[in-house]
Amino acid sequence: MSSSVRSSIWKRSHYLDRMTLKQLWVAYFQYPAIIGYLVIAAASMLVFAAYPASLSETAIAVGAVIVAYPLVWYCLHRWVLHSNWMFKIPLLASTWKRIHYDHHQDPNHLEVLFGALHTTLPTIAAVTVPIGYAIGGIGGAAAALATGLITTCVYEFVHCIQHLAYKPKSKLLAEMKKRHMAHHFHDENGNYGITSYFWDRALGTFYDRPERPTKSPTVFNLGYTEDVAQRYPWVKTLSGGVVATGHPRKRGDNVETGSNREAA
């Protein structure tokens, strides 16, 4: 691939339902957020090399982050990203729009699938660094942070696969994709996990489509309806005066879907 292609790959829109697995791999490793995670993870490993924790402390710190990650994600996804309070606050409306509303109003749009670094990095650090430091000091904190960043990279790639026009060969990955597609295209009030649905099962939000025969009317707008927008207009204003309704492929040209967007 030429350098000109590499430099321009993120100057156009990408839609996972139009991409191959190979195209995803190419785009994934050139996305700024993924590069940022990997660079900071490498820097954390250098810090660990300078201030190493013991083998047991490192193993415990790494294991603790891996165990905590699904619960942290579940809590953030359910009670923050799917909240009905962020869009009511002018200072938070744009953040909520960027980190989740945009993803649900067009689930296959790759650019808004990835988390925004200014929201994800502080969250990852706030969760992992205190755990690691309590276990192994500076070295433990560095190992924990690196683990959180690499885990996030894995999570983001699995998330991409779940939206890609690709049938996973792995039964486990196929099951994850099935649950996540139900979350996006049937009922957003459940199946909050991405790589693990343990906490959905434990907290009663795990479901199969037959258990909920009626499709959620807010699956694409997370409850931010025209009526809500009349009182809290900031997300609508930032969305070009449009509130997402119906399937992204059936909205016509009044939103960034359909024939007016650039193919990947």
C-alpha positions as CSV (number, residue, x, y, z in Angstrom):
1,M,0.0,0.0,0.0
2,S,1.4,3.4,-1.0
3,S,2.1,6.1,1.5
4,S,-0.5,8.3,-0.1
5,V,-3.2,5.7,0.5
6,R,-2.1,5.3,4.1
7,S,-2.2,9.0,4.7
8,S,-5.6,9.4,3.2
9,I,-7.4,6.3,4.6
10,W,-9.1,8.2,7.4
11,K,-10.0,11.2,5.2
12,R,-13.1,9.3,4.0
13,S,-15.9,7.5,5.8
14,H,-15.9,3.8,6.5
15,Y,-18.9,1.6,6.9
16,L,-18.4,-1.9,8.3
17,D,-21.3,-3.5,6.4
18,R,-19.4,-2.6,3.2
19,M,-15.9,-3.7,4.3
20,T,-14.0,-7.0,4.1
21,L,-12.0,-8.4,7.0
22,K,-8.8,-7.4,5.3
23,Q,-10.0,-3.8,4.8
24,L,-10.9,-3.7,8.5
25,W,-7.4,-4.9,9.5
26,V,-5.8,-2.1,7.4
27,A,-8.1,0.6,8.7
28,Y,-7.9,-0.6,12.3
29,F,-4.2,-0.3,12.7
30,Q,-4.1,3.1,11.1
31,Y,-6.9,4.6,13.2
32,P,-5.5,7.4,15.5
33,A,-7.1,6.1,18.7
34,I,-5.7,2.6,18.2
35,I,-2.3,4.0,17.5
36,G,-2.6,6.1,20.6
37,Y,-3.5,3.1,22.8
38,L,-0.5,1.1,21.5
39,V,2.0,3.9,21.8
40,I,0.9,4.7,25.4
41,A,1.0,0.9,26.2
42,A,4.6,0.8,24.9
43,A,5.5,3.8,27.0
44,S,3.9,2.1,30.1
45,M,6.1,-0.9,29.4
46,L,9.2,1.3,29.4
47,V,8.1,2.8,32.8
48,F,7.7,-0.8,34.0
49,A,11.2,-1.7,32.9
50,A,12.5,1.3,34.8
51,Y,10.5,0.6,38.0
52,P,9.7,-3.1,37.8
53,A,7.2,-4.8,40.1
54,S,7.8,-8.4,41.2
55,L,6.5,-11.2,39.1
56,S,3.7,-12.0,41.5
57,E,2.7,-8.3,41.8
58,T,2.7,-7.9,38.0
59,A,0.6,-11.1,37.5
60,I,-1.9,-10.0,40.1
61,A,-2.2,-6.5,38.7
62,V,-2.6,-7.7,35.1
63,G,-5.2,-10.3,36.2
64,A,-7.1,-7.8,38.3
65,V,-7.5,-5.5,35.3
66,I,-8.6,-8.3,33.0
67,V,-11.2,-9.4,35.5
68,A,-12.4,-5.8,36.3
69,Y,-12.7,-4.7,32.7
70,P,-16.0,-6.4,31.8
71,L,-17.7,-5.1,34.9
72,V,-16.4,-1.6,34.4
73,W,-17.5,-1.6,30.7
74,Y,-20.9,-3.0,31.7
75,C,-21.5,-0.2,34.3
76,L,-20.3,2.5,31.9
77,H,-22.3,1.1,29.0
78,R,-25.5,0.7,31.0
79,W,-25.6,3.6,33.3
80,V,-23.5,6.3,31.5
81,L,-23.7,5.6,27.7
82,H,-27.4,4.6,27.9
83,S,-28.2,7.2,30.4
84,N,-31.1,9.7,30.0
85,W,-29.3,12.5,31.8
86,M,-26.2,13.4,29.8
87,F,-28.1,14.9,26.8
88,K,-30.0,17.1,29.3
89,I,-26.8,19.0,30.3
90,P,-25.5,21.4,27.7
91,L,-21.9,20.8,28.6
92,L,-22.3,17.0,28.3
93,A,-24.6,16.7,25.4
94,S,-21.9,16.8,22.7
95,T,-19.9,14.2,24.6
96,W,-22.9,11.8,24.9
97,K,-23.6,12.4,21.2
98,R,-20.0,11.5,20.2
99,I,-19.5,8.6,22.5
100,H,-22.7,6.7,22.0
101,Y,-25.7,8.4,20.3
102,D,-23.9,8.6,17.0
103,H,-22.9,5.0,17.2
104,H,-26.5,3.8,17.8
105,Q,-28.0,6.1,15.1
106,D,-25.7,4.5,12.6
107,P,-24.1,1.3,14.1
108,N,-21.9,0.4,11.2
109,H,-20.2,3.8,10.8
110,L,-16.6,2.9,11.8
111,E,-15.4,6.4,12.8
112,V,-17.9,6.7,15.6
113,L,-17.6,3.1,16.7
114,F,-14.2,3.8,18.2
115,G,-14.1,5.7,21.5
116,A,-12.9,9.2,21.6
117,L,-9.4,9.4,23.2
118,H,-10.3,12.4,25.4
119,T,-13.0,10.3,27.1
120,T,-11.5,6.8,27.0
121,L,-7.9,7.5,28.1
122,P,-8.9,9.2,31.4
123,T,-11.4,6.4,32.1
124,I,-8.8,3.6,31.4
125,A,-6.2,5.3,33.6
126,A,-8.6,6.0,36.4
127,V,-9.6,2.4,36.6
128,T,-6.3,0.6,36.1
129,V,-3.6,2.9,37.6
130,P,-5.0,2.8,41.2
131,I,-5.4,-1.0,41.1
132,G,-1.9,-1.5,39.8
133,Y,-0.3,1.0,42.2
134,A,-2.0,-0.5,45.2
135,I,-0.6,-3.9,44.2
136,G,2.9,-3.1,42.9
137,G,3.7,0.6,43.1
138,I,4.8,2.4,40.0
139,G,5.7,-0.8,38.2
140,G,2.3,-2.3,39.0
141,A,0.5,0.8,37.8
142,A,2.4,0.8,34.6
143,A,1.6,-2.9,34.0
144,A,-2.0,-2.4,34.8
145,L,-2.3,0.6,32.5
146,A,-0.7,-1.3,29.6
147,T,-3.0,-4.2,30.2
148,G,-6.0,-1.9,30.2
149,L,-4.9,-0.3,26.9
150,I,-4.2,-3.6,25.2
151,T,-7.5,-5.0,26.5
152,T,-9.2,-2.0,25.0
153,C,-7.6,-2.6,21.6
154,V,-8.9,-6.2,21.7
155,Y,-12.3,-5.1,22.8
156,E,-12.4,-2.5,20.0
157,F,-11.5,-5.0,17.4
158,V,-14.1,-7.5,18.6
159,H,-16.6,-4.7,18.5
160,C,-15.6,-4.0,14.9
161,I,-16.0,-7.6,13.9
162,Q,-19.5,-7.6,15.5
163,H,-20.5,-4.9,13.0
164,L,-18.5,-6.2,10.0
165,A,-20.3,-7.9,7.1
166,Y,-18.5,-11.1,8.1
167,K,-19.6,-14.3,9.7
168,P,-17.1,-15.3,12.4
169,K,-15.7,-18.9,12.3
170,S,-15.4,-19.0,16.1
171,K,-18.7,-20.0,17.7
172,L,-17.8,-17.8,20.7
173,L,-17.3,-14.8,18.6
174,A,-20.4,-15.6,16.5
175,E,-22.5,-15.7,19.8
176,M,-21.0,-12.4,20.9
177,K,-22.0,-10.9,17.6
178,K,-25.5,-12.2,17.8
179,R,-26.1,-10.6,21.2
180,H,-24.5,-7.3,20.1
181,M,-26.6,-7.1,17.0
182,A,-29.7,-7.6,19.1
183,H,-28.6,-4.7,21.3
184,H,-28.2,-2.5,18.2
185,F,-31.1,-3.5,16.0
186,H,-33.7,-5.0,18.3
187,D,-33.7,-3.7,21.9
188,E,-30.9,-1.5,23.3
189,N,-32.0,-2.2,26.9
190,G,-29.9,-5.2,27.5
191,N,-26.9,-7.2,26.2
192,Y,-24.6,-4.5,27.3
193,G,-21.5,-6.6,27.2
194,I,-19.1,-6.8,24.2
195,T,-16.6,-9.5,24.9
196,S,-18.4,-11.0,27.9
197,Y,-22.1,-11.3,28.9
198,F,-21.4,-12.5,32.4
199,W,-22.6,-9.3,34.0
200,D,-25.7,-9.2,31.8
201,R,-26.6,-12.6,33.1
202,A,-25.8,-11.7,36.7
203,L,-27.8,-8.5,36.6
204,G,-30.7,-9.6,34.5
205,T,-30.1,-7.7,31.3
206,F,-29.2,-10.7,29.1
207,Y,-31.8,-11.7,26.5
208,D,-32.6,-13.6,23.3
209,R,-34.8,-11.9,20.7
210,P,-37.7,-14.4,21.1
211,E,-37.9,-13.2,24.8
212,R,-38.7,-9.7,23.6
213,P,-40.9,-10.1,20.5
214,T,-41.5,-6.3,20.2
215,K,-38.7,-4.2,18.8
216,S,-37.7,-1.2,20.8
217,P,-38.9,2.1,19.2
218,T,-35.8,3.8,20.5
219,V,-33.1,1.3,19.5
220,F,-31.5,3.8,17.1
221,N,-31.9,7.0,19.2
222,L,-31.6,5.8,22.8
223,G,-34.7,7.6,23.8
224,Y,-33.7,11.0,22.3
225,T,-36.9,11.5,20.4
226,E,-38.4,14.6,18.7
227,D,-40.4,15.3,21.9
228,V,-37.3,15.1,24.1
229,A,-35.4,17.3,21.6
230,Q,-37.9,20.0,22.0
231,R,-36.9,20.4,25.6
232,Y,-33.2,19.4,25.3
233,P,-32.2,20.6,21.7
234,W,-28.4,20.4,21.9
235,V,-27.9,16.9,20.4
236,K,-30.4,17.7,17.7
237,T,-28.7,20.9,16.9
238,L,-25.3,19.2,16.7
239,S,-26.9,16.5,14.5
240,G,-27.9,19.0,11.8
241,G,-31.4,19.4,13.1
242,V,-32.2,15.8,12.7
243,V,-33.3,13.2,15.3
244,A,-32.6,9.6,14.2
245,T,-35.6,7.4,13.6
246,G,-35.9,4.0,11.9
247,H,-33.3,1.9,10.4
248,P,-30.2,3.8,9.2
249,R,-30.6,2.4,5.6
250,K,-34.1,3.6,5.3
251,R,-33.8,7.2,6.3
252,G,-33.0,8.6,2.9
253,D,-30.6,11.5,2.3
254,N,-31.6,13.8,5.2
255,V,-29.0,12.2,7.5
256,E,-25.5,10.9,6.9
257,T,-26.6,7.5,5.5
258,G,-27.7,6.1,2.3
259,S,-26.7,7.4,-1.1
260,N,-25.1,10.6,0.2
261,R,-22.3,8.9,2.1
262,E,-19.0,7.8,0.6
263,A,-18.5,4.1,0.2
264,A,-15.5,2.6,2.0
